[in-house]
Amino acid sequence: MRARGGPDANQARNVKMQTEDKALLAGMCRFIGIRAEHLAQLPRYAELCLARRPLLAKELYWHLLKSERESELLLQQAGCLDAAVERLLQDWEKLLRHPLDEARARQLSQAGEAYCRLGIGLDWMSGLYERVQAHLLASLAQAPLPEEAAAEAARLLRKRILLDQMLKTHGYQRGIQQESASCQQHLQSISALYSTLSGVTLALADSVDRRVMLQSVCDVCVQESSFNIAWVGMLDGGELQMTALAHQGWSTPGEEMFSFVRLDAGHEANPAVRAVRSRALQVSNDVRNDSGLHGWRDGLGGLDEGSLLVAPLLARQQVIGVLALHSRHCGFFDQTRLALFDVMAREIGRALERHEALERSQRIETELDFLSRHDALTGLPNRSQMQDLIGRLLGARHGGSQVAVLAVAVEGFHDINARLGYDGGDMVLCEMARRLRDAIYPFGHVGRVGASRFMACTERVDRVQALVDAVLRQLPLPVEVMGVTVEARCSVGVAVSPAGPCDPASLLRRANLALNRAKEQGGGHCRHYDAALDEEIHRLHAMRSAFAMAVPRGELRLYFQPKINLQTNRIEGAEALVRWVRDGGFVLPGEFFPAIENSGLMRELDWWVLREAVRQASEWRSQGQSIPVSVNLSAATLKHDDFLPLLNALLESHPMPDGFLELEVLESVTQQEAEQITAKLERCRDLGLSIALDDFGTGASSLVHLQQLPFDTIKIDQRFVRLLLDMPGNEAIIRSMLSFAHYTGRKLVVEGVESRAIWQRLQEIGCHDGQGYGISPPLAAHELPGWVRDWNLCGMDVHSINPAYVS
């Protein structure tokens, strides 16, 4: 909303005007070479100068009569010649009798502007000053004054008249500038009008979608003609449905727009109603004071100022919608603009008519094409369409990517038909299709390829097992049909394309073979045909087996990455990170976590990390180094019944001050997991531990879901921070998370600080805590105390940043 000027604004404008007037008067006085105290002496000679007032009046008469044009202009303003002369005489008496101050200087400048607007010529003004000055000097010469006094009076008179003339000329020049600006503005306005019409014409010609076309029209009106709001509403029953909206310099209009769309009784003052009923343009060039809008504009909010136009949009001689345009300026819609926007509304109506005809034709073609490629009962793709989809996925493979096909059979369907009839069977099939679609989307496509057989395909091979689990979990759930509860089993066969050439028919055949083998085991099973997937399973199993011996063999190492306050450089703690030493090298968690995350080995790893981190923190404290530590824990560990007893035992053997141990939980925990671990996390906080929500922004959790978790710290995932300088959208996300943390009383930690430039930008945004390779890579336990000492000595020196990442 736009703020209106109040008393303070008016006072500020007055002070500014007074300052400008004072500066103008002082500058001209310096130029002429006269001071204010000298000007104050002139009124002493006023009576002598005006001794021959009747003769001066005749001089003014003659000067007016010599110029017919100026005489007519002044007569129009004064009414008669005598009045015009009398007004001029009064102006000269003021010049002689009254001192010249800032207010009078402003009046003279404004008088010059008025002469400019009237069309009075500068040559006429100059001639007037010359004639009157000669008369006044002659009057002084005849006055009984000493020679020196007469000379001083003449000098003051000349300079005073020159000052008066300069002030009026200054105002005259300002009037010329205003006229020039007005002409320029008018030309720009005309140019904008034609640019608007051209832009709308292009939008109507280029857009193939009706909504896009109407949005383009609104955008052009706002951008080219500087409307603050442009919108299109289409008739839908008894009200207008807003279809397109564009605005500038305005928070998104809400209630203001609601006033326009009501077409029912009692809203006759609504110009949109009048436009629909009269099929004619409705214009208000002063919305606030337009009596015709009384009773309706109360809900307009800030739109009750300026000008408003509502144009009906006609197709096939029927009103199908309206175009509404709002300008901040009163009197905006002159005849030129009204004619243009009337033409624009007719063109939009014709374009909408063409779109409707095209849409009807396309709708019929689409329906025929759909029926040829989809199952009429469920609406899913048929066998032919699924084969085409698989072919496209296979053709789009690159970089070793694969395509997986799932063949799904609903078993016992003949019994269902026999029990419920074909109508009941169709209802069960439709429910199965819906469940299958929910289980597969958005990771793949689903089709019906037989009486009770479905097919799914996906290029997300990494999601195959999750999709299979979802299918086996959702499809067997009971179905309520015709008052009867029906249960059906299902079997799944999976085939994944090999690395070499593969055609859709072969992949379908392999998936069906796998499905048959699954059905042979009695239903409710899944079997994989793909040999490559079997190799992956073997690899993960081998890694899981090898990892099972990692702890007994002492192959795990714990590293610590420092966290600091980005604003003060204070060390806030360190995050514990595990590394697996295997075959002389490090295996990062991202490589072995997939192998163990769904097994008991993950809990074993979590407890090893937690015990080692607590032990190491206690050892540092015994050495005089108090470094808080953070430990990542999986939801499986937190959910387990022995979590709290084992944690209590650990803290009893290694007491930790409050806040010196932080547990990090991934944002991606499910709703069910959140419900299971919330009470335990609350208990951890009672024990003096803090809770951090790790990798914030990478999951799909809602804020309601997140609010269920009792966490103290938010850790923004490093993927947002690393590209902070390259992707402006990331900064917006970080700022929003910073506000979220601030208003919910939580601390924010940014991961991925890898350069000084990123660090500095995070400081400017207002982030406090951070970690990353730009500060320090993960350090071995024996290296961290030394790093802390070096860091405290270095302070904010650029060398305190990890040199390999300075940029």
C-alpha positions in Angstrom: 0.0 0.0 0.0 1.2 3.6 -0.7 1.7 5.9 2.2 -0.1 9.2 1.9 1.7 12.4 2.9 1.1 13.6 6.5 1.8 16.8 8.4 5.4 15.9 8.8 5.8 15.5 5.0 4.1 18.8 4.3 6.3 20.6 6.9 9.4 19.1 5.3 8.3 20.3 1.9 7.7 23.9 3.2 11.1 24.0 4.8 12.7 22.8 1.6 10.8 25.5 -0.4 11.8 28.2 2.0 15.5 27.1 1.8 15.4 27.2 -2.0 13.7 30.6 -2.1 16.3 32.0 0.3 19.1 30.6 -1.7 17.6 32.0 -5.0 17.2 35.5 -3.5 20.6 35.5 -2.0 22.3 34.3 -5.2 20.6 37.0 -7.3 21.4 39.7 -4.8 25.1 38.8 -4.9 24.9 38.7 -8.7 23.4 42.2 -8.9 25.6 43.5 -6.1 23.0 44.6 -3.5 22.3 43.7 0.0 19.0 43.3 1.9 19.7 46.4 4.1 20.1 48.5 0.9 16.8 47.2 -0.5 15.1 48.2 2.8 15.9 51.8 2.0 14.0 51.9 -1.2 10.5 52.4 0.4 11.7 55.8 1.5 11.6 57.0 -2.1 8.3 55.2 -3.0 6.2 58.4 -2.8 8.7 60.4 -4.9 8.7 57.6 -7.5 4.9 57.4 -7.6 4.4 61.2 -7.6 3.1 61.0 -11.2 0.9 57.9 -10.7 -1.7 58.9 -13.4 1.0 59.4 -15.9 2.4 56.0 -15.0 -1.0 54.5 -15.6 -1.1 56.0 -19.1 2.4 54.5 -19.8 1.0 51.1 -18.8 -2.1 51.7 -21.0 0.1 52.5 -24.0 2.3 49.5 -23.4 -0.7 47.2 -23.3 -2.3 48.7 -26.4 1.0 48.4 -28.3 0.8 44.6 -28.0 -2.6 43.2 -29.1 -1.7 39.6 -28.1 -0.6 40.3 -24.5 -3.5 42.8 -24.1 -6.0 40.1 -25.0 -4.4 37.6 -22.7 -4.3 39.9 -19.7 -7.9 41.1 -20.4 -9.0 37.5 -20.3 -7.5 37.2 -16.8 -8.5 40.7 -15.4 -11.8 41.2 -17.2 -11.2 44.7 -18.6 -8.3 47.0 -19.5 -8.7 49.2 -16.5 -8.5 46.2 -14.2 -5.4 45.0 -16.0 -3.7 48.4 -15.6 -4.7 48.6 -12.0 -3.2 45.2 -11.3 0.0 46.2 -12.9 0.1 49.5 -10.9 -0.4 47.5 -7.7 2.5 45.2 -8.6 4.8 48.3 -9.0 3.6 49.8 -5.8 4.5 46.6 -4.0 7.9 46.7 -5.6 8.5 50.2 -4.2 6.8 50.1 -0.9 7.4 46.6 0.4 10.7 45.0 1.3 11.8 42.0 -0.7 11.9 38.7 1.3 11.9 35.0 0.5 8.1 34.9 0.3 7.9 37.9 -2.1 10.7 36.3 -4.2 8.6 33.1 -4.5 5.5 35.2 -5.5 7.5 36.9 -8.2 8.9 33.6 -9.5 5.4 32.2 -9.5 4.2 35.3 -11.4 6.8 34.6 -14.1 5.5 31.0 -14.3 1.9 32.4 -14.7 3.1 34.7 -17.5 4.6 31.7 -19.3 1.4 29.6 -18.9 -0.7 32.6 -20.2 1.6 33.0 -23.2 3.0 36.4 -22.3 6.2 37.0 -24.3 9.5 37.8 -22.6 10.0 40.7 -24.9 6.8 42.3 -23.7 7.9 41.8 -20.1 11.3 43.4 -20.8 9.7 46.3 -22.6 7.4 46.8 -19.6 10.3 47.0 -17.2 12.2 49.4 -19.5 9.2 51.8 -19.8 8.3 51.8 -16.1 11.9 52.2 -15.1 12.3 55.2 -17.3 9.2 56.8 -15.8 10.3 56.1 -12.2 13.8 57.5 -12.8 12.3 60.6 -14.4 10.1 61.1 -11.3 13.1 60.8 -9.1 15.0 63.3 -11.2 12.2 65.8 -10.6 12.1 65.2 -6.9 13.7 67.8 -4.5 16.6 65.6 -3.4 20.2 66.4 -2.9 22.4 65.2 -5.8 24.0 62.3 -3.8 20.7 61.1 -2.4 19.1 61.3 -5.9 22.0 59.2 -7.3 21.7 56.7 -4.5 17.9 56.4 -5.0 18.3 55.9 -8.7 20.9 53.2 -8.2 18.7 51.4 -5.7 15.7 51.7 -8.0 17.6 50.2 -11.0 18.9 47.3 -9.0 15.6 46.6 -7.4 13.8 46.6 -10.8 16.6 44.4 -12.2 16.2 42.0 -9.3 12.4 41.9 -9.8 12.9 41.3 -13.5 15.4 38.4 -12.9 13.0 36.7 -10.4 10.2 36.8 -12.9 12.4 35.7 -15.7 13.6 32.8 -13.5 10.0 31.8 -13.0 9.3 32.2 -16.7 12.2 29.8 -17.5 10.9 27.3 -15.0 7.5 27.5 -16.7 9.1 26.8 -20.0 10.9 23.8 -18.5 7.6 22.5 -17.1 5.9 22.9 -20.4 8.7 21.1 -22.1 8.5 18.3 -19.5 4.8 18.1 -20.0 5.2 17.8 -23.8 7.8 15.2 -23.3 5.6 13.3 -20.9 2.7 13.5 -23.4 4.9 12.1 -26.2 6.1 9.3 -23.9 2.5 8.6 -22.9 1.5 8.4 -26.6 4.5 6.2 -27.3 3.6 3.9 -24.4 0.1 3.6 -25.6 1.2 2.4 -29.0 3.8 0.2 -27.4 1.1 -1.3 -25.3 -1.1 -2.0 -28.3 1.8 -3.5 -30.2 2.7 -5.7 -27.2 -0.8 -6.9 -26.7 -1.1 -7.7 -30.5 2.1 -9.8 -30.3 0.8 -11.5 -27.1 -2.5 -12.4 -28.9 -0.6 -13.7 -31.9 2.1 -15.7 -30.2 0.2 -17.4 -27.3 -1.3 -20.8 -27.9 -2.6 -21.1 -24.3 -5.5 -18.9 -23.2 -4.3 -18.3 -19.7 -0.7 -17.5 -20.9 -2.2 -15.1 -23.5 -4.3 -13.2 -20.9 -1.4 -13.1 -18.5 0.8 -11.7 -21.3 -1.8 -9.0 -21.9 -1.8 -8.0 -18.3 2.0 -8.0 -18.1 2.2 -5.7 -21.2 -0.3 -3.3 -19.7 1.6 -3.0 -16.5 5.1 -2.8 -18.1 4.3 -0.5 -21.1 1.6 1.7 -19.8 2.6 1.8 -16.1 -0.7 0.6 -14.7 -0.2 -0.5 -11.1 -2.8 -3.3 -11.6 -4.1 -5.1 -14.7 -6.3 -8.2 -14.4 -8.7 -10.3 -16.5 -11.7 -12.1 -15.0 -13.6 -14.7 -17.0 -17.3 -15.3 -16.4 -18.1 -18.5 -14.5 -21.7 -18.8 -13.5 -22.7 -15.9 -11.3 -19.2 -14.5 -10.7 -15.9 -13.6 -12.3 -13.0 -16.0 -11.9 -9.7 -14.2 -11.9 -7.7 -15.7 -14.7 -4.7 -13.4 -15.1 -3.2 -10.6 -12.9 -0.2 -8.3 -13.1 0.8 -5.5 -10.7 3.7 -3.3 -9.7 4.5 -1.3 -6.6 1.8 -3.3 -4.8 1.6 -6.1 -2.3 -0.3 -8.9 -3.9 -3.9 -7.6 -4.2 -6.3 -9.7 -2.1 -9.6 -8.2 -0.7 -9.4 -5.4 -3.3 -9.8 -7.9 -6.1 -12.7 -9.7 -4.3 -14.7 -6.5 -4.7 -14.6 -6.8 -8.5 -15.7 -10.4 -8.9 -19.1 -10.2 -7.2 -21.8 -10.0 -9.8 -24.9 -10.8 -7.7 -27.6 -8.4 -6.6 -26.5 -5.5 -4.5 -23.3 -4.9 -6.4 -24.7 -2.8 -9.2 -22.1 -0.1 -8.4 -19.4 -2.5 -9.4 -18.0 -1.3 -12.7 -17.4 -4.9 -13.7 -21.1 -5.6 -13.2 -22.0 -2.6 -15.3 -19.5 -3.6 -18.0 -21.0 -7.1 -18.2 -24.5 -5.9 -18.4 -24.1 -2.9 -20.6 -21.4 -4.5 -22.8 -19.6 -1.1 -22.8 -16.5 0.5 -21.3 -16.9 1.6 -17.7 -14.5 4.5 -16.7 -13.9 6.4 -13.5 -11.1 9.0 -13.7 -11.4 9.8 -10.0 -12.4 6.6 -8.1 -12.4 8.3 -4.7 -14.8 11.1 -5.6 -17.0 9.2 -8.2 -20.5 9.2 -6.8 -21.4 6.4 -9.2 -19.2 4.0 -7.2 -20.7 4.9 -3.8 -21.2 1.9 -1.6 -19.0 -0.4 -3.7 -15.5 1.2 -3.3 -15.5 0.6 0.5 -13.7 -2.7 0.0 -11.1 -1.4 -2.5 -8.5 -0.4 0.1 -5.6 1.4 -1.6 -7.4 1.1 -5.0 -9.8 3.8 -4.1 -7.4 6.4 -5.6 -6.6 7.1 -9.2 -8.5 6.0 -12.3 -10.2 2.8 -13.2 -11.3 1.2 -16.5 -13.3 -2.0 -16.9 -13.8 -3.2 -20.5 -16.1 -6.1 -21.4 -14.6 -9.0 -23.5 -16.9 -10.3 -26.1 -16.8 -13.6 -28.0 -19.6 -14.7 -30.4 -21.5 -11.5 -29.4 -21.6 -12.7 -25.7 -19.7 -11.2 -22.8 -17.3 -13.8 -21.5 -15.1 -11.7 -19.2 -13.7 -8.3 -18.4 -10.4 -6.5 -18.5 -9.8 -4.1 -15.6 -7.0 -1.5 -15.5 -6.1 0.7 -12.6 -3.8 3.7 -12.7 -2.6 5.7 -9.7 -3.2 9.0 -11.6 -6.6 10.7 -11.7 -7.8 11.7 -15.1 -5.7 9.0 -16.8 -8.2 7.8 -19.3 -8.6 10.6 -21.9 -10.3 10.0 -25.2 -7.2 8.8 -26.9 -6.6 6.2 -24.3 -10.2 5.1 -24.2 -10.3 4.6 -28.0 -7.1 2.5 -27.8 -8.3 0.3 -24.9 -11.7 -0.2 -26.6 -9.8 -1.5 -29.7 -7.6 -3.6 -27.4 -10.7 -5.2 -25.7 -12.3 -6.1 -29.0 -9.0 -7.7 -30.2 -8.7 -9.7 -27.0 -12.3 -10.8 -27.4 -11.7 -12.0 -31.0 -8.5 -13.8 -29.8 -10.5 -15.6 -27.1 -13.1 -16.6 -29.7 -10.3 -18.1 -31.8 -8.9 -19.9 -28.8 -12.2 -21.4 -27.9 -12.7 -22.8 -31.4 -9.1 -24.1 -31.4 -9.6 -25.6 -27.9 -12.8 -27.4 -28.9 -11.0 -28.9 -31.9 -8.0 -29.9 -29.9 -10.2 -31.4 -27.2 -11.9 -33.7 -29.6 -8.6 -34.8 -31.1 -7.1 -35.3 -27.7 -10.0 -37.5 -26.6 -9.7 -39.7 -29.6 -5.9 -39.9 -29.3 -6.3 -40.7 -25.5 -8.7 -43.5 -26.1 -6.4 -45.1 -28.7 -3.5 -45.1 -26.3 -5.1 -45.6 -22.9 -7.3 -48.1 -21.0 -10.9 -46.9 -21.1 -11.7 -48.2 -17.6 -8.7 -47.0 -15.5 -7.4 -44.2 -17.8 -3.9 -45.7 -17.5 -1.7 -46.1 -20.6 -2.4 -49.4 -22.5 0.2 -51.9 -23.6 1.0 -50.0 -26.8 1.5 -46.7 -24.9 3.6 -48.4 -22.2 5.9 -50.0 -24.9 6.4 -46.5 -26.4 7.2 -45.0 -23.0 9.7 -47.7 -22.3 11.2 -47.2 -25.8 11.6 -43.5 -25.1 13.3 -44.1 -21.8 15.7 -46.6 -23.3 16.5 -44.1 -26.1 17.2 -41.4 -23.6 19.7 -43.4 -21.6 23.1 -41.8 -21.2 26.1 -42.2 -19.0 25.3 -45.8 -18.1 21.7 -45.1 -16.8 19.2 -47.9 -16.9 15.5 -48.4 -17.2 13.5 -50.7 -14.8 10.1 -52.3 -15.7 7.8 -53.7 -13.0 5.2 -56.2 -14.0 2.3 -56.4 -11.4 -0.4 -59.0 -11.2 -3.5 -58.8 -9.0 -4.2 -62.4 -8.1 -7.5 -64.1 -7.5 -9.3 -61.7 -9.7 -11.5 -64.3 -11.2 -12.9 -65.1 -7.8 -13.6 -61.4 -7.2 -15.6 -61.2 -10.5 -17.5 -64.3 -9.6 -18.3 -62.8 -6.2 -19.1 -59.2 -7.1 -19.9 -59.3 -10.8 -18.1 -57.3 -13.5 -19.2 -54.0 -12.0 -17.7 -54.8 -8.7 -14.6 -56.2 -10.3 -14.2 -53.0 -12.3 -14.4 -51.0 -9.1 -11.7 -53.1 -7.5 -9.5 -52.7 -10.6 -9.9 -48.9 -10.5 -8.9 -48.9 -6.8 -5.9 -51.1 -7.6 -4.9 -48.8 -10.4 -5.1 -45.7 -8.1 -3.0 -47.4 -5.5 -0.4 -48.5 -8.0 -0.3 -45.0 -9.5 0.2 -43.5 -6.0 3.0 -46.0 -5.3 4.9 -45.4 -8.5 4.4 -41.7 -9.2 6.4 -39.4 -9.5 9.2 -41.8 -10.2 7.7 -43.6 -13.2 4.8 -44.5 -15.4 2.0 -47.0 -14.8 -0.2 -48.8 -17.4 -2.8 -51.6 -17.6 -1.7 -54.3 -20.0 -4.1 -57.1 -19.2 -7.3 -58.0 -17.4 -5.7 -57.9 -14.0 -2.1 -57.1 -15.0 -0.4 -53.7 -14.7 3.0 -52.5 -15.9 5.3 -49.7 -14.5 8.5 -48.3 -15.9 11.0 -46.0 -14.4 14.5 -44.7 -15.0 15.1 -44.3 -11.3 16.7 -47.6 -10.8 17.9 -46.5 -7.3 14.2 -46.3 -6.3 13.2 -49.8 -7.6 13.2 -51.5 -4.3 11.3 -48.7 -2.6 8.7 -48.8 -5.4 8.4 -52.5 -5.1 7.9 -52.3 -1.3 5.3 -49.6 -1.8 3.4 -51.8 -4.3 3.5 -54.9 -2.1 2.4 -52.8 0.9 -0.4 -50.8 -0.6 -2.1 -53.1 -3.1 -3.0 -56.0 -0.7 -4.8 -53.6 1.7 -8.5 -54.3 2.0 -10.9 -52.7 -0.4 -14.5 -51.7 0.5 -16.7 -52.4 -2.5 -20.5 -52.7 -2.5 -20.5 -53.1 1.2 -18.1 -56.0 1.1 -14.4 -56.0 2.1 -12.2 -57.5 -0.6 -8.6 -58.5 -0.1 -6.3 -59.4 -3.1 -2.7 -60.4 -3.2 -0.3 -59.2 -5.8 3.1 -60.3 -7.2 5.8 -58.2 -8.8 8.4 -59.0 -11.4 11.3 -56.6 -12.0 13.5 -56.3 -15.1 16.3 -53.8 -15.5 17.8 -52.9 -18.9 21.4 -54.1 -19.4 24.2 -51.7 -20.3 24.1 -52.7 -23.9 21.4 -52.5 -26.5 17.9 -53.4 -25.4 14.4 -53.1 -26.9 11.1 -52.5 -25.1 9.6 -55.9 -26.1 12.5 -57.8 -24.6 12.4 -55.8 -21.4 8.6 -56.4 -21.1 9.2 -60.1 -21.7 11.8 -60.3 -19.0 9.6 -58.5 -16.5 6.8 -60.9 -17.2 9.1 -63.9 -16.8 10.2 -62.5 -13.4 6.5 -62.0 -12.5 5.7 -65.6 -13.4 8.5 -66.8 -11.1 7.1 -64.6 -8.3 3.6 -66.0 -8.7 5.0 -69.5 -8.6 6.0 -68.9 -5.0 2.4 -68.4 -4.0 1.8 -64.7 -4.5 2.8 -61.7 -2.5 6.4 -61.9 -3.7 8.8 -60.0 -5.9 11.5 -61.4 -8.1 14.2 -59.7 -10.1 15.3 -60.7 -13.5 18.2 -58.2 -14.0 21.6 -59.7 -13.4 23.2 -56.3 -12.9 20.9 -55.6 -10.0 21.9 -58.9 -8.5 25.5 -57.9 -8.8 24.8 -54.6 -7.0 23.0 -56.5 -4.2 26.1 -58.8 -4.0 28.4 -55.8 -3.8 26.4 -54.2 -1.1 26.2 -57.4 0.8 29.9 -57.8 0.5 30.5 -54.3 1.8 28.0 -54.9 4.6 29.9 -58.1 5.5 33.2 -56.3 5.4 31.9 -53.5 7.5 30.6 -55.9 10.1 34.3 -56.6 10.9 35.3 -52.9 10.8 34.7 -52.2 14.5 36.3 -55.4 15.8 39.3 -54.9 13.6 39.6 -51.2 14.6 39.2 -49.9 11.0 37.1 -46.9 11.9 38.5 -43.5 12.6 36.8 -40.5 14.1 37.5 -37.0 12.7 36.3 -33.7 13.9 35.4 -30.6 11.8 35.4 -27.3 13.7 32.4 -25.0 13.9 33.0 -21.3 14.5 31.0 -18.1 14.9 31.4 -16.4 11.5 30.9 -13.0 13.1 33.2 -13.1 16.1 35.5 -16.0 14.9 34.9 -17.8 18.2 35.1 -21.6 18.1 31.7 -23.1 18.9 32.5 -26.8 18.8 33.2 -29.6 16.3 31.2 -32.3 14.5 32.3 -35.9 14.7 32.7 -37.6 11.3 33.5 -41.2 10.8 36.0 -42.6 8.2 36.5 -46.3 7.3 40.1 -47.3 6.6 40.1 -50.0 4.1 42.8 -51.3 1.8 45.0 -48.4 2.6 42.5 -45.7 1.9 39.5 -44.0 3.3 35.9 -45.1 2.5 33.6 -42.2 3.0 30.2 -42.6 4.7 28.3 -41.9 1.5 29.8 -45.1 0.1 29.1 -47.5 2.9 26.0 -46.1 4.5 23.7 -47.5 1.7 25.0 -51.0 2.6 24.3 -50.7 6.3 21.5 -48.2 6.8 18.7 -50.8 6.9 20.6 -53.2 9.1 21.7 -53.5 12.7 25.2 -52.3 11.6 23.9 -48.7 11.5 23.1 -48.8 15.2 26.4 -50.4 15.9 28.2 -47.6 14.0 26.1 -44.9 15.7 27.0 -46.2 19.2 30.7 -46.5 18.3 30.8 -42.9 17.1 28.8 -41.6 20.1 31.0 -43.4 22.6 34.2 -42.4 20.9 33.1 -38.7 20.6 32.1 -38.5 24.3 35.3 -40.2 25.4 37.4 -37.9 23.2 35.6 -34.8 24.5 36.2 -35.9 28.1 39.9 -36.5 27.3 40.1 -32.9 25.9 38.5 -31.5 29.0 41.0 -33.3 31.2 43.7 -31.6 29.1 42.1 -28.2 29.6 40.4 -28.0 26.2 36.6 -27.6 26.4 35.3 -28.4 22.9 31.6 -29.2 22.5 31.0 -32.1 20.0 28.1 -33.0 17.7 27.2 -36.5 16.7 24.9 -37.8 13.9 22.5 -40.4 14.9 20.1 -42.4 12.7 16.4 -42.7 13.3 16.9 -46.5 13.8 19.2 -45.9 16.8 16.9 -43.3 18.3 13.8 -45.5 17.9 15.4 -48.6 19.6 14.3 -49.4 23.1 17.8 -49.5 24.5 18.7 -46.0 23.4 18.0 -44.0 26.6 19.4 -46.7 29.0 22.6 -46.9 27.0 22.8 -43.1 26.8 22.3 -42.7 30.5 25.1 -45.3 31.2 27.4 -43.5 28.8 26.9 -40.1 30.4 27.4 -41.5 33.9 30.8 -42.9 32.9 31.7 -39.7 31.0 29.8 -36.8 32.5 29.4 -33.8 30.1 28.4 -30.2 31.0 25.1 -29.1 29.6 25.3 -28.2 26.0 28.6 -29.9 25.3 27.0 -32.9 23.5 24.7 -32.3 20.5 22.8 -35.0 18.7 22.1 -34.4 15.0 19.0 -35.9 13.5 18.4 -35.8 9.7 15.4 -33.7 8.5 14.3 -36.6 6.3 13.0 -38.7 9.2 9.5 -39.9 8.4 6.3 -38.8 10.2 6.1 -42.1 11.9 9.7 -42.0 13.0 9.2 -38.5 14.3 6.4 -39.6 16.5 8.5 -42.5 17.8 11.6 -40.4 18.7 10.1 -37.1 19.9 9.7 -38.2 23.5 13.2 -39.6 23.6 14.7 -36.3 22.2 12.8 -34.4 24.9 14.5 -36.7 27.5 17.9 -36.0 25.9 17.3 -32.3 26.4 16.4 -32.9 30.0 19.8 -34.6 30.3 21.5 -31.4 29.1 22.0 -32.5 25.5 21.1 -30.2 22.6 19.3 -31.4 19.4 20.2 -30.3 15.9 18.2 -30.9 12.7 20.8 -31.9 10.1 20.8 -31.3 6.3 17.8 -28.9 6.6 16.2 -28.2 3.2 17.0 -31.6 1.6 14.0 -33.5 2.8 10.3 -33.1 2.0 9.1 -32.4 5.5 6.4 -29.9 6.2 7.0 -27.2 8.8 4.2 -28.8 10.9 6.1 -32.1 10.8 9.4 -30.4 11.7 7.7 -28.5 14.6 7.0 -31.9 16.2 10.7 -32.4 16.7 12.2 -30.7 19.8 15.4 -29.3 18.2 17.5 -26.4 19.2 19.7 -25.9 16.1 19.0 -25.9 12.4 21.9 -27.0 10.1 21.5 -25.8 6.5 22.7 -28.4 4.0 26.0 -27.5 2.3 24.5 -27.8 -1.2 22.7 -24.5 -0.6 25.9 -22.8 0.8 28.4 -24.0 -1.8 26.5 -22.4 -4.6 25.4 -19.3 -2.6 27.3 -16.9 -4.9 26.2 -18.5 -8.1 22.5 -19.1 -7.4 20.6 -16.1 -6.0 17.7 -18.4 -5.0 20.0 -20.1 -2.5 20.5 -16.8 -0.6 16.7 -16.3 -0.4 16.4 -19.8 1.1 19.1 -19.1 3.6 17.5 -15.8 4.5 14.2 -17.4 5.0 15.7 -20.2 7.2 17.6 -17.5 9.2 14.2 -15.7 9.9 12.6 -19.1 10.7 15.4 -19.8 13.2 15.3 -16.3 14.7 11.5 -16.3 15.3 11.4 -19.8 16.6 14.3 -19.2 19.0 16.7 -21.6 17.4 20.3 -21.4 16.4 21.3 -21.7 12.7 24.5 -23.4 11.5 25.6 -23.3 7.8 27.6 -26.1 6.3 29.8 -25.9 3.2 31.8 -22.6 4.0 34.5 -23.2 1.4 35.8 -19.7 0.5 36.3 -16.3 2.0 33.8 -14.8 -0.4 31.1 -17.2 0.8 32.1 -16.5 4.4 31.8 -12.7 3.9 28.4 -13.1 2.2 27.1 -15.2 5.0 28.3 -12.5 7.5 26.4 -9.9 5.5 23.3 -12.0 5.5 23.5 -12.3 9.2 24.5 -16.0 9.7 26.4 -16.6 12.9 27.7 -20.2 13.0 29.3 -22.2 10.2 31.6 -25.0 9.2 33.3 -26.2 6.1 36.5 -26.9 4.3 37.1 -23.2 3.9 37.5 -23.0 7.7 39.0 -26.4 8.2 38.8 -30.0 6.9 37.9 -32.7 9.3 40.8 -33.2 11.7 42.1 -36.2 13.6 41.4 -36.1 17.3 45.0 -35.3 18.2 45.2 -32.5 15.6 42.1 -30.5 16.8 43.5 -29.0 20.0 46.5 -27.6 18.1 44.3 -26.2 15.4 42.2 -24.5 18.1 45.3 -22.9 19.6 46.5 -21.7 16.1 43.0 -20.4 15.3 42.8 -18.4 18.4 46.2 -16.8 17.7 45.4 -16.1 14.0 42.1 -14.3 14.7 40.5 -12.9 11.5 43.7 -13.0 9.4 43.0 -14.4 5.9 45.5 -17.1 6.7 43.2 -18.5 9.3 41.1 -19.8 6.5 42.1 -23.1 5.0 44.6 -21.9 2.4 43.5 -24.5 -0.2 40.0 -22.9 -0.3 40.7 -19.2 -0.2 39.2 -17.3 -3.2 
